[in-house]
């Protein structure tokens, strides 16, 4: 589902906002032209993911890139790099709670399929459609600054703008400002590792699954996101079931979006 509009986020569900430059009517020529808004947005319950049309999230974006939960940015940077460069956008599609970003880097083709389901889930497929062998270095860049939404919008001073420390885990990363902090972000990567060396023959593909879990709990335990409440005891949202694959979650997210439509 594609929509054109202003900086206001779309209704509950999902959408992409890509606002082309507006033609002048002759009465606004003295005004400074504003850059077009180019962002893709996905929403589910209290979760909100905004990125560029190539799927990348940048902390300095004026469009509020990131994974948001409870008015807090739990993922402020998320970029895919091949041989030190980010692939170029070819196409972007959105449909019923799901977004697909088609990219290219030389002869390599990249497809990023994304949805929001109690966090951000993405399947990255890197393909070699050419006749020759391809060798490339893949790097996934993550950061979380836990900034408040009002601060990112420039309405209040941002006292927590710098990225929080990231600790490598067996499956990815755990990002948290300090031990015991109530806010943390868990990044699970399959196969594990933020860096991979690709050696793809003609027609071969390499797939990476990325699962980002935003967490806000009294104990700071991974996987128990809760909404802000006057109740002092945390009320965790239901977690995804063990073995809940990417396609299973995608089907659930698409069904939920159709229900809200």
C-alpha positions in Angstrom: 0.0 0.0 0.0 1.6 3.3 -1.1 0.6 6.7 0.1 1.6 10.2 -0.6 1.5 12.8 2.1 3.2 15.0 4.7 5.5 14.2 7.5 2.6 12.9 9.6 2.8 9.1 10.1 0.2 7.0 8.3 -2.7 5.3 10.0 -2.2 2.1 11.9 -1.1 -0.6 9.6 1.6 0.1 7.1 2.5 2.4 4.3 5.2 4.1 2.4 5.5 7.9 2.2 7.3 9.2 -0.8 6.4 12.8 -1.4 7.7 14.1 -4.8 8.7 17.7 -5.2 5.6 20.0 -5.5 5.3 22.2 -8.5 5.3 25.9 -7.8 2.0 27.8 -8.3 3.8 31.1 -8.8 2.8 32.4 -5.4 5.5 30.5 -3.4 8.6 31.2 -5.5 10.1 33.4 -2.8 10.0 30.5 -0.3 13.0 28.2 0.2 12.1 24.9 -1.5 11.8 22.0 0.9 13.4 18.6 0.1 10.9 15.9 -0.7 10.1 13.4 2.0 11.3 10.0 1.1 10.7 7.3 3.7 9.2 3.9 4.1 7.1 3.3 7.2 5.8 0.1 8.9 3.7 0.0 12.0 2.3 -2.7 14.3 0.6 -2.0 17.6 3.1 0.3 19.5 6.0 -0.5 17.2 7.0 1.9 14.4 9.8 1.5 11.8 10.9 4.3 9.5 13.7 4.1 6.9 14.9 5.5 3.7 13.6 4.1 0.4 16.6 1.8 0.3 15.7 0.3 3.7 18.6 2.1 5.5 18.1 3.8 8.8 20.3 6.9 9.6 20.4 8.6 13.0 20.7 12.1 11.5 17.8 11.7 9.1 15.2 14.5 9.3 12.5 11.9 8.7 13.0 10.2 12.1 14.6 6.9 10.9 14.7 4.1 13.4 12.7 1.4 15.2 10.5 3.0 17.7 8.6 1.6 20.7 7.0 3.5 23.6 8.2 6.9 22.1 11.8 5.6 22.3 14.2 4.9 19.4 15.5 1.4 20.0 17.3 1.2 16.7 18.8 4.5 15.3 21.1 3.1 12.6 20.8 0.1 10.4 22.7 -0.1 7.1 23.9 -2.8 4.7 27.3 -2.3 3.1 28.9 -4.3 0.3 32.7 -3.9 -0.2 32.5 -0.6 1.8 29.7 0.9 -0.2 25.9 0.9 0.3 23.9 -0.6 -2.6 21.8 1.7 -4.8 18.0 1.6 -4.7 16.2 0.1 -7.6 12.7 -0.3 -6.4 10.6 -0.3 -3.2 7.2 -2.0 -2.6 4.8 -2.1 0.3 1.8 -4.3 0.7 -0.3 -5.3 3.8 2.3 -4.8 6.5 5.3 -5.7 4.5 8.0 -3.8 2.6 10.4 -5.0 0.0 13.5 -3.0 -1.0 15.3 -3.9 -4.3 18.9 -2.8 -4.5 22.0 -3.2 -6.7 25.7 -3.1 -6.2 27.5 -3.6 -9.4 26.5 -7.1 -10.7 25.1 -8.1 -7.3 21.4 -7.8 -6.5 20.0 -7.3 -3.0 16.5 -7.9 -1.8 15.4 -6.7 1.7 12.0 -8.0 2.9 10.9 -6.4 6.1 7.9 -6.3 8.5 7.3 -5.3 12.1 6.1 -7.9 14.6 6.9 -7.0 18.2 10.2 -5.7 16.8 11.7 -5.5 13.3 12.2 -8.6 11.2 14.1 -8.7 7.9 15.3 -11.2 5.4 18.2 -10.1 3.2 18.8 -12.1 0.0 22.0 -11.3 -1.9 22.1 -12.8 -5.4 24.6 -13.2 -8.2 22.5 -13.2 -11.4 25.6 -12.8 -13.7 27.6 -15.4 -15.5 30.8 -14.9 -13.5 31.8 -15.6 -9.9 31.4 -12.8 -7.4 33.5 -12.2 -4.2 32.3 -9.4 -1.9 32.4 -8.4 1.8 29.0 -7.9 3.5 28.7 -5.8 6.7 25.6 -5.0 8.7 25.8 -1.8 10.8 23.6 -1.4 13.8 23.3 1.3 16.5 20.8 2.4 19.1 20.7 5.8 20.9 17.5 5.3 22.9 16.5 8.9 22.0 13.1 10.3 22.9 10.8 11.0 20.0 10.3 14.6 21.1 14.1 15.0 21.1 14.5 13.7 17.6 11.8 16.0 16.4 13.7 18.9 18.0 11.1 19.8 20.5 13.2 19.1 23.6 17.0 18.9 24.1 18.4 15.5 23.2 20.4 14.4 26.2 21.0 10.9 25.0 21.9 11.3 21.3 25.1 9.2 21.2 25.0 5.5 20.4 24.9 3.1 23.3 27.6 0.5 23.7 27.0 -2.8 21.7 28.1 -6.1 23.2 28.6 -9.1 20.8 26.6 -12.1 21.7 26.5 -15.7 20.3 23.8 -14.7 17.9 24.4 -11.0 17.3 24.4 -7.9 19.5 23.0 -6.6 22.8 22.9 -2.8 22.9 22.5 -1.2 26.3 23.8 1.9 28.0 24.6 0.3 31.3 24.1 -3.0 33.1 20.6 -3.0 34.5 19.3 -0.3 32.2 15.6 -0.7 31.6 16.1 0.0 27.8 18.0 -2.4 25.6 18.0 -3.7 22.0 18.8 -7.3 21.1 19.9 -8.0 17.5 19.8 -11.6 16.4 21.5 -12.4 13.1 21.3 -15.8 11.3 23.9 -16.9 10.3 25.6 -15.1 13.2 27.9 -12.2 12.6 27.7 -8.6 11.4 30.4 -9.3 8.7 30.4 -12.1 6.1 32.6 -12.9 3.1 30.5 -13.9 0.1 31.7 -16.1 -2.7 28.8 -16.6 -5.0 28.9 -18.5 -8.3 26.5 -17.8 -11.2 22.9 -17.9 -9.9 23.9 -18.5 -6.3 22.3 -16.6 -3.3 23.2 -15.8 0.3 20.5 -15.2 2.8 20.7 -13.4 6.2 17.9 -13.1 8.7 17.8 -10.1 11.1 15.6 -9.9 14.2 15.6 -6.8 16.3 13.8 -6.9 19.6 13.1 -3.6 21.4 12.8 -3.9 25.2 11.5 -1.8 28.0 11.2 -3.5 31.3 11.7 -3.0 35.0 14.4 -5.6 35.1 15.9 -4.9 31.7 15.6 -8.6 30.7 15.8 -9.4 27.0 12.5 -10.0 25.3 9.9 -8.5 27.5 8.8 -5.2 25.9 6.1 -3.4 27.8 4.1 -0.2 27.3 4.5 2.8 29.6 1.9 2.4 32.4 1.1 3.7 35.8 1.3 0.1 37.0 4.8 -0.3 38.6 4.9 -3.9 37.7 6.0 -4.6 34.1 3.4 -6.2 31.8 5.4 -7.9 29.0 3.9 -8.3 25.5 3.6 -11.8 24.2 6.8 -13.0 22.7 7.1 -14.7 19.3 6.9 -18.4 19.7 10.1 -20.5 19.5 10.7 -21.6 15.9 8.4 -18.8 14.6 10.0 -18.5 11.1 10.2 -15.4 9.0 7.4 -16.4 6.6 5.1 -17.4 9.5 5.5 -14.0 11.1 5.1 -12.3 7.7 1.8 -14.0 7.1 0.6 -13.0 10.6 1.7 -9.3 10.1 -0.1 -9.2 6.7 -3.2 -10.7 8.1 -3.2 -8.2 11.0 -2.8 -5.3 8.5 -5.8 -6.5 6.4 -7.9 -6.7 9.6 -7.1 -3.1 10.4 -7.7 -1.9 6.8 
